[in-house]
Amino acid sequence: MTKPNILILMVDQLTGTLFADGPAAFLHAPNLRALAARSVRFGNAYTASPLCAPARAAFMSGALPRRTRVYDNAAEFASDIPTYAHHLRRAGYQTALSGKMHFVGPDQLHGFEQRLTTDIYPADFGWTPDYRKPGERIDWWYHNLGSVTGAGVAEITNQLEYDDDVAHQAVQKIYDLSRGLDPRPWSLTVSFTHPHDPFVARRKYWDLYEGAAELPPPTPLPYETMDPHSRRLMDACDWRGLTVTDAHIRRARQGYFANISYVDDKIGEILTALEASRQEAIIVFVSDHGEMLGRKGLWFKMNFFEGAARVPLMIAAPGLAAGLIDTPVSTIDLTPTLCDLAGISMAEVMPWTDGESLVPLAKGQTRTTPVAMEYAAEGSITPMVALRQGAWKYIHCLADPDQLFDLANDPDEEVNLATDPRAAEILAHFQAAAKARWDLHAYDAEVRQSQARRWVVYEALRNGSYYPWDYQPLRAASERYMRNHMDLNILEDSKRFPRGE
């Protein structure tokens, strides 16, 4: 059986609340809309952890952060944890990554045979939180609301420069794959940093949303009425340090929507190259986590509310009928799903993973497995966990009161039913499920040990000669274009596709 090619399109911080069934109607996203029309669309997909590195390690391995030990954006992703890139490569695939995956540690490949770009974020332990100092704010790398007050128009930024290159390298790779010089099936992951803040966009995309009805600020939530973790996040973002006006919020939302259109354009370039080169592939579209965008008074991610925790997830694959599935699923389900679609067994490692294939669900089978989420990074003082099952979401932390939401009747999560006697039986069900799944005291001890070790190692490695772990893309100039150890006639023919037209 010929194994299918696989194209994974990943974006950063795109909230699934805008993708309940493909792109929301107001979004200018023609390429994603066309992809949605031929995809299985998972309207209630959730991140494994609402922060970049933990979410991505979980997505790639099919395991939650406690199992991967990638608790935060500076926790090492161990080389002995198999990823979908390892599974596919072991089964005969060529595997490549263009763009961001926020690997921390000296292994910057994790099963990818080739990386076409460096990463946009650092690979060392410098962004390690410290539970020994609750309430500490590390100004040089913590989020702040400057991303909101600084929203606006620019033709080039650090992020735009990065994603322009990500798309360019991906397109070149797709054309290179079409030449057929390597007979193996391929898996290409293309991972953009947009629409992650700062909310700065090119004028052509910004203007698409001028006067849009979706720009006004969400209903404000005073700091005093927020739950304890939300207040910690506000403090971590230094909310008192900047005055955020309604005009700022409108501009931040406009910049965010504009960058969705920007990344849609980039995805269009990649899909056009795929079609022009006459190749077929399974296509997956997903985000690592969401964005609050002012909902419940919050910005960015780092919490389990819908804006931050829900992500878009669409899969276009032979044998999977296009349509909407409302059953809650997780990004940790993608690795077993990809292996299932490629006919690869994960039996050897399944006891140490948490996800399950989405193929049976996509083919009409029912699924009742709860979706589990974990968070143990900045803004928290001890690990937090959540379960989504049916219409219910349960949030639990040793430091805070429980939260329970009925998303069918309260999609904005305004009413915490954890203290409502009418929901006592539901609450007891989730409390028992969480207790059976997690030992939060042990989890807390593991995170603290990891943080303390990394602080020692980081400070040592930054003292004296510094050897960076950041990925350096290898581009062998002597093997590109025409060189004198090559036969020009063979070269020109082998680099041409299609041939003979």
C-alpha positions as CSV (number, residue, x, y, z in Angstrom):
1,M,0.0,0.0,0.0
2,T,1.3,3.4,-1.0
3,K,1.6,5.6,2.1
4,P,0.0,9.1,1.8
5,N,1.9,12.3,1.8
6,I,1.1,14.5,4.9
7,L,1.0,18.3,5.0
8,I,0.5,19.8,8.5
9,L,-0.3,23.5,8.6
10,M,0.1,25.0,12.1
11,V,-0.6,28.5,13.3
12,D,0.1,30.1,16.7
13,Q,-2.5,31.5,19.1
14,L,-5.5,31.1,16.8
15,T,-8.7,30.7,18.9
16,G,-11.0,27.9,18.0
17,T,-14.0,30.2,19.0
18,L,-13.6,31.7,15.5
19,F,-13.6,28.3,13.9
20,A,-16.7,26.6,15.3
21,D,-17.3,25.3,11.7
22,G,-14.4,26.6,9.5
23,P,-13.5,30.3,9.6
24,A,-16.2,32.6,11.0
25,A,-18.2,34.4,8.3
26,F,-16.6,37.8,8.9
27,L,-13.0,36.5,8.5
28,H,-11.4,37.1,5.1
29,A,-9.9,33.6,4.9
30,P,-10.7,32.2,1.5
31,N,-8.0,29.5,1.5
32,L,-8.9,28.1,4.9
33,R,-12.6,28.4,4.0
34,A,-12.0,26.2,0.9
35,L,-9.9,23.8,3.0
36,A,-12.7,23.6,5.5
37,A,-15.2,22.7,2.8
38,R,-13.3,19.4,2.1
39,S,-12.3,18.7,5.7
40,V,-13.5,17.0,8.8
41,R,-14.0,20.0,11.1
42,F,-13.6,19.4,14.8
43,G,-15.6,22.3,16.4
44,N,-14.6,21.5,19.9
45,A,-10.9,20.8,19.7
46,Y,-8.7,21.8,22.7
47,T,-5.1,22.3,23.3
48,A,-3.3,20.0,25.7
49,S,-1.8,23.1,27.5
50,P,-2.5,26.8,26.7
51,L,1.1,27.8,26.2
52,C,3.4,27.3,23.2
53,A,6.1,24.8,24.1
54,P,4.0,22.5,26.3
55,A,1.2,22.5,23.7
56,R,3.6,21.7,20.8
57,A,5.4,18.9,22.7
58,A,2.1,17.4,23.5
59,F,0.8,17.7,20.0
60,M,3.9,16.1,18.5
61,S,4.0,13.2,21.1
62,G,0.4,12.5,21.9
63,A,1.1,13.0,25.6
64,L,0.2,15.6,28.2
65,P,2.8,17.9,29.7
66,R,3.2,15.9,32.9
67,R,4.3,13.0,30.8
68,T,6.5,15.0,28.4
69,R,7.9,17.1,31.3
70,V,7.6,20.1,29.0
71,Y,5.8,22.2,31.6
72,D,6.6,25.7,30.3
73,N,8.3,27.6,27.5
74,A,11.8,26.7,28.9
75,A,11.4,23.0,29.7
76,E,13.5,20.6,27.7
77,F,11.7,18.2,25.3
78,A,13.6,15.0,25.9
79,S,15.1,13.2,22.9
80,D,13.7,9.8,23.9
81,I,10.1,10.8,23.5
82,P,8.8,9.7,20.1
83,T,7.0,12.3,18.0
84,Y,4.8,11.8,14.9
85,A,8.0,12.7,13.0
86,H,9.8,9.7,14.5
87,H,6.9,7.4,13.8
88,L,6.6,8.5,10.2
89,R,10.3,8.5,9.6
90,R,10.7,5.1,11.1
91,A,8.0,3.9,8.7
92,G,9.9,5.2,5.6
93,Y,8.8,8.8,5.4
94,Q,11.0,11.8,4.7
95,T,10.1,14.4,7.3
96,A,10.7,18.2,7.2
97,L,9.7,21.2,9.3
98,S,9.5,24.8,8.1
99,G,8.9,27.2,11.0
100,K,8.3,27.3,14.6
101,M,8.0,24.3,17.1
102,H,9.6,25.9,20.2
103,F,11.9,22.9,21.0
104,V,13.9,23.6,24.2
105,G,17.2,21.8,24.6
106,P,20.1,20.6,22.4
107,D,17.8,18.3,20.3
108,Q,16.3,20.7,17.8
109,L,15.0,18.0,15.4
110,H,12.9,15.5,17.3
111,G,12.4,13.2,14.4
112,F,12.5,15.8,11.6
113,E,15.1,14.9,9.0
114,Q,15.4,18.5,7.9
115,R,14.5,21.9,9.3
116,L,14.2,24.6,6.7
117,T,14.3,27.6,9.1
118,T,15.5,28.3,12.6
119,D,13.0,28.9,15.4
120,I,11.6,32.3,16.3
121,Y,12.0,31.7,20.0
122,P,15.0,30.7,22.2
123,A,15.9,27.1,22.8
124,D,17.5,27.5,26.2
125,F,16.3,27.6,29.8
126,G,16.1,31.4,30.1
127,W,12.3,31.6,30.3
128,T,12.0,29.3,33.3
129,P,9.3,30.3,35.8
130,D,10.0,29.9,39.6
131,Y,7.3,28.5,41.9
132,R,9.6,29.5,44.8
133,K,8.8,33.1,44.1
134,P,5.0,33.3,43.7
135,G,3.9,36.7,42.3
136,E,7.3,37.4,40.8
137,R,7.2,39.2,37.5
138,I,10.2,38.7,35.2
139,D,9.9,41.8,33.0
140,W,12.3,41.0,30.2
141,W,10.3,38.0,28.9
142,Y,6.8,38.0,30.5
143,H,3.9,39.1,28.4
144,N,2.6,42.6,29.0
145,L,-0.2,44.6,27.6
146,G,2.1,46.5,25.3
147,S,0.9,44.1,22.6
148,V,-2.5,45.6,23.0
149,T,-1.6,49.3,23.3
150,G,1.0,49.0,20.5
151,A,-1.4,47.4,18.0
152,G,-1.3,48.9,14.5
153,V,0.1,48.8,11.0
154,A,3.6,47.9,9.9
155,E,4.9,46.5,6.6
156,I,7.7,44.4,8.3
157,T,8.1,43.2,11.8
158,N,10.1,40.4,13.5
159,Q,7.1,38.1,13.1
160,L,6.4,39.0,9.5
161,E,10.0,38.5,8.5
162,Y,9.8,35.1,10.1
163,D,6.6,33.9,8.5
164,D,7.5,35.2,5.1
165,D,10.5,33.0,5.2
166,V,8.6,30.0,6.6
167,A,6.2,30.2,3.7
168,H,8.9,30.7,1.1
169,Q,10.9,27.7,2.4
170,A,7.8,25.6,2.5
171,V,6.9,26.4,-1.1
172,Q,10.4,25.7,-2.3
173,K,10.3,22.4,-0.5
174,I,7.0,21.4,-2.0
175,Y,8.4,22.1,-5.5
176,D,11.6,20.2,-4.6
177,L,9.5,17.2,-3.4
178,S,7.7,17.1,-6.8
179,R,10.9,16.3,-8.6
180,G,10.7,12.8,-7.2
181,L,14.5,12.6,-6.4
182,D,13.6,10.9,-3.2
183,P,11.0,8.1,-3.7
184,R,9.8,8.0,-0.1
185,P,6.5,9.5,0.9
186,W,6.8,12.8,2.7
187,S,5.6,14.6,5.7
188,L,6.0,18.4,5.7
189,T,5.1,20.5,8.8
190,V,4.7,24.2,8.2
191,S,4.3,26.2,11.4
192,F,3.7,30.0,11.4
193,T,4.0,32.4,14.4
194,H,0.9,34.4,13.4
195,P,-1.6,35.5,14.5
196,H,0.3,35.5,17.8
197,D,0.7,39.0,19.3
198,P,2.0,41.7,18.9
199,F,-1.2,42.7,17.0
200,V,0.7,44.4,14.2
201,A,-0.4,43.8,10.6
202,R,0.4,44.9,7.0
203,R,-1.9,47.6,5.7
204,K,-3.5,45.4,3.0
205,Y,-4.8,43.0,5.7
206,W,-5.6,45.7,8.3
207,D,-7.9,47.5,5.9
208,L,-10.0,44.4,5.4
209,Y,-11.4,44.8,8.8
210,E,-11.9,48.6,8.9
211,G,-15.3,49.2,10.6
212,A,-15.9,45.5,11.2
213,A,-18.8,44.7,13.6
214,E,-16.5,42.4,15.6
215,L,-14.0,45.1,16.7
216,P,-15.8,46.5,19.8
217,P,-14.4,45.3,23.1
218,P,-16.0,42.3,24.8
219,T,-17.9,43.0,28.0
220,P,-15.2,44.1,30.6
221,L,-14.7,42.1,33.7
222,P,-13.3,44.0,36.7
223,Y,-10.2,42.7,38.3
224,E,-11.9,42.3,41.7
225,T,-14.5,39.9,40.3
226,M,-12.1,37.6,38.5
227,D,-11.2,34.2,39.7
228,P,-7.8,33.9,41.5
229,H,-5.9,32.5,38.5
230,S,-7.2,35.2,36.2
231,R,-6.0,37.8,38.7
232,R,-2.6,36.2,38.7
233,L,-2.5,36.4,35.0
234,M,-3.5,40.1,35.0
235,D,-0.7,40.7,37.5
236,A,1.8,38.7,35.4
237,C,0.8,40.9,32.4
238,D,1.4,44.0,34.5
239,W,-2.1,45.3,33.9
240,R,-1.5,48.3,36.2
241,G,1.5,49.4,34.1
242,L,-0.4,50.5,31.0
243,T,-3.8,52.0,30.5
244,V,-5.8,50.0,28.0
245,T,-8.6,52.0,26.3
246,D,-11.5,50.8,24.2
247,A,-9.6,52.2,21.2
248,H,-6.6,50.1,22.0
249,I,-8.8,47.0,22.2
250,R,-10.4,47.7,18.9
251,R,-7.0,48.1,17.2
252,A,-5.7,44.9,18.9
253,R,-8.7,42.9,17.6
254,Q,-8.3,44.4,14.2
255,G,-4.6,43.5,14.1
256,Y,-5.4,40.0,15.2
257,F,-8.1,39.5,12.5
258,A,-5.8,41.0,9.9
259,N,-3.0,38.5,10.8
260,I,-5.4,35.7,10.3
261,S,-5.9,36.9,6.8
262,Y,-2.2,37.3,6.4
263,V,-1.5,33.7,7.4
264,D,-4.4,32.6,5.2
265,D,-2.6,34.1,2.3
266,K,0.6,32.3,3.2
267,I,-1.3,29.0,3.4
268,G,-2.8,29.8,0.0
269,E,0.7,30.0,-1.4
270,I,1.6,26.6,-0.1
271,L,-1.6,24.9,-1.3
272,T,-1.2,26.5,-4.7
273,A,2.3,25.1,-4.9
274,L,1.0,21.7,-3.9
275,E,-1.6,21.8,-6.7
276,A,0.7,23.2,-9.3
277,S,3.2,20.5,-8.6
278,R,0.5,17.8,-9.0
279,Q,1.0,16.3,-5.6
280,E,-1.6,15.0,-3.2
281,A,-1.4,14.9,0.6
282,I,-3.5,14.6,3.7
283,I,-3.8,18.1,5.0
284,V,-4.1,19.0,8.7
285,F,-4.8,22.5,10.0
286,V,-4.4,23.2,13.7
287,S,-3.2,25.9,16.2
288,D,-1.2,25.2,19.3
289,H,-3.6,27.2,21.6
290,G,-6.0,30.1,21.4
291,E,-6.2,33.8,22.3
292,M,-8.5,35.5,24.8
293,L,-8.6,38.7,22.8
294,G,-10.2,40.6,25.7
295,R,-12.8,38.0,26.7
296,K,-13.4,37.8,30.4
297,G,-11.0,40.8,30.7
298,L,-8.0,38.6,29.6
299,W,-5.5,38.6,26.8
300,F,-3.2,35.9,25.3
301,K,-3.6,32.4,26.8
302,M,-2.3,30.6,29.9
303,N,-5.8,29.6,31.1
304,F,-8.5,27.0,30.3
305,F,-11.3,29.4,29.2
306,E,-12.7,28.8,25.7
307,G,-10.8,31.6,24.0
308,A,-7.4,30.3,25.1
309,A,-8.0,26.6,25.2
310,R,-10.1,25.9,22.1
311,V,-8.3,25.6,18.8
312,P,-9.2,25.1,15.1
313,L,-8.7,21.6,13.9
314,M,-9.5,20.4,10.3
315,I,-8.3,17.3,8.5
316,A,-8.7,16.7,4.8
317,A,-8.0,13.0,4.0
318,P,-9.2,10.3,1.7
319,G,-11.8,8.2,3.3
320,L,-12.8,10.9,5.8
321,A,-16.1,12.6,4.7
322,A,-16.1,16.4,5.1
323,G,-18.4,17.6,7.9
324,L,-18.6,19.0,11.4
325,I,-18.0,17.0,14.5
326,D,-18.9,18.6,17.8
327,T,-17.5,15.9,20.1
328,P,-14.7,17.4,22.2
329,V,-11.2,16.3,21.1
330,S,-7.6,17.2,21.8
331,T,-4.5,18.1,19.9
332,I,-2.8,15.1,21.6
333,D,-5.1,13.0,19.4
334,L,-3.3,14.1,16.2
335,T,-0.2,11.9,16.5
336,P,-2.2,8.7,16.8
337,T,-4.5,10.0,14.0
338,L,-1.6,10.6,11.6
339,C,-0.2,7.2,12.4
340,D,-3.6,5.7,11.8
341,L,-4.0,7.4,8.5
342,A,-0.5,6.3,7.4
343,G,-1.1,2.7,8.6
344,I,1.5,2.9,11.3
345,S,1.2,1.1,14.7
346,M,2.0,3.0,17.9
347,A,1.4,-0.1,20.0
348,E,4.9,0.0,21.4
349,V,4.5,3.4,23.0
350,M,0.7,3.7,23.5
351,P,0.9,2.8,27.2
352,W,2.9,6.0,27.7
353,T,0.7,8.3,25.6
354,D,-2.6,10.0,26.2
355,G,-4.2,10.7,22.8
356,E,-6.3,8.4,20.7
357,S,-7.0,8.3,16.9
358,L,-9.7,10.6,15.6
359,V,-10.3,8.3,12.6
360,P,-13.1,6.2,14.2
361,L,-14.8,9.4,15.4
362,A,-14.5,10.9,11.9
363,K,-16.1,7.7,10.5
364,G,-19.1,7.9,12.7
365,Q,-18.2,6.1,15.9
366,T,-19.1,7.7,19.2
367,R,-16.5,8.8,21.7
368,T,-17.0,9.7,25.4
369,T,-13.4,10.1,26.5
370,P,-13.0,13.4,28.4
371,V,-10.5,15.9,27.0
372,A,-7.7,16.6,29.6
373,M,-5.6,19.8,29.8
374,E,-2.7,20.8,32.1
375,Y,-1.0,24.1,32.8
376,A,2.1,24.6,35.0
377,A,3.8,27.7,33.7
378,E,4.0,31.5,34.2
379,G,1.0,33.0,36.0
380,S,0.4,29.8,37.9
381,I,1.7,28.9,41.4
382,T,1.0,25.2,41.3
383,P,-0.2,22.9,38.4
384,M,-3.7,23.4,37.1
385,V,-5.8,20.8,35.3
386,A,-9.1,20.7,33.4
387,L,-11.5,18.2,31.9
388,R,-14.0,18.8,29.1
389,Q,-16.7,16.2,28.7
390,G,-20.0,16.6,26.9
391,A,-21.2,20.1,27.6
392,W,-19.2,20.4,30.8
393,K,-15.8,21.9,31.6
394,Y,-14.2,21.4,35.0
395,I,-11.1,23.4,36.2
396,H,-9.2,22.3,39.3
397,C,-6.1,23.6,41.1
398,L,-4.9,23.0,44.6
399,A,-4.6,26.7,45.2
400,D,-8.0,27.8,44.0
401,P,-11.7,27.0,44.3
402,D,-13.1,24.6,41.6
403,Q,-14.8,25.9,38.5
404,L,-17.5,24.2,36.6
405,F,-19.2,25.5,33.5
406,D,-22.1,24.3,31.4
407,L,-21.0,25.3,27.9
408,A,-24.3,24.4,26.3
409,N,-26.1,27.1,28.2
410,D,-23.2,29.3,29.2
411,P,-20.8,29.4,26.3
412,D,-19.1,32.6,27.7
413,E,-18.4,30.8,31.0
414,E,-19.9,33.5,33.1
415,V,-21.5,31.3,35.8
416,N,-19.4,29.0,37.9
417,L,-21.7,26.2,38.9
418,A,-19.2,24.6,41.3
419,T,-21.1,26.0,44.3
420,D,-24.6,25.4,42.9
421,P,-26.3,22.5,44.7
422,R,-28.1,21.6,41.4
423,A,-24.8,20.7,39.9
424,A,-23.4,18.8,42.9
425,E,-23.6,15.4,41.2
426,I,-21.8,16.6,38.0
427,L,-19.2,18.3,40.2
428,A,-18.6,15.1,42.2
429,H,-18.2,13.2,38.9
430,F,-15.5,15.5,37.7
431,Q,-13.7,15.7,41.1
432,A,-13.5,11.9,41.1
433,A,-12.3,11.8,37.5
434,A,-9.6,14.4,38.3
435,K,-8.5,12.6,41.4
436,A,-8.2,9.3,39.5
437,R,-6.1,10.9,36.8
438,W,-3.8,13.3,38.6
439,D,-1.8,13.4,41.9
440,L,-1.4,17.2,42.0
441,H,0.9,17.2,45.0
442,A,3.3,14.9,43.2
443,Y,2.9,17.0,40.0
444,D,3.8,20.1,41.9
445,A,6.9,18.5,43.3
446,E,8.0,17.4,39.8
447,V,7.6,20.9,38.4
448,R,9.5,22.5,41.3
449,Q,12.3,20.1,40.9
450,S,12.5,20.8,37.1
451,Q,12.4,24.5,37.6
452,A,15.2,24.5,40.3
453,R,17.4,22.3,38.2
454,R,17.0,24.5,35.1
455,W,17.8,27.7,37.0
456,V,21.1,26.2,38.1
457,V,22.0,25.0,34.6
458,Y,20.9,28.2,32.9
459,E,22.9,30.4,35.1
460,A,26.0,28.2,34.8
461,L,25.8,28.0,31.0
462,R,25.5,31.8,30.6
463,N,28.6,32.3,32.7
464,G,31.7,32.3,30.4
465,S,31.7,31.0,26.9
466,Y,28.1,30.5,25.6
467,Y,27.2,27.8,23.2
468,P,23.6,28.3,21.9
469,W,21.1,25.5,21.2
470,D,19.3,27.6,18.6
471,Y,18.8,25.6,15.4
472,Q,21.2,26.6,12.5
473,P,19.6,25.7,9.2
474,L,22.1,23.8,7.0
475,R,22.2,25.0,3.4
476,A,25.0,23.4,1.6
477,A,25.8,25.9,-1.2
478,S,28.0,23.5,-3.0
479,E,25.0,21.2,-3.6
480,R,22.7,23.9,-4.9
481,Y,22.1,25.0,-8.5
482,M,25.0,24.1,-10.8
483,R,28.4,23.1,-9.5
484,N,31.4,21.4,-11.4
485,H,31.0,18.0,-9.7
486,M,27.6,17.8,-11.5
487,D,26.6,16.9,-15.1
488,L,24.7,19.9,-16.3
489,N,22.5,17.8,-18.6
490,I,21.5,15.5,-15.8
491,L,21.0,18.4,-13.4
492,E,18.7,20.4,-15.6
493,D,16.5,17.3,-16.4
494,S,16.3,16.1,-12.8
495,K,15.4,19.5,-11.4
496,R,12.5,20.0,-13.9
497,F,8.9,19.0,-13.1
498,P,6.8,18.2,-15.0
499,R,9.2,16.8,-17.5
500,G,8.6,16.6,-21.3
501,E,5.9,19.3,-21.5
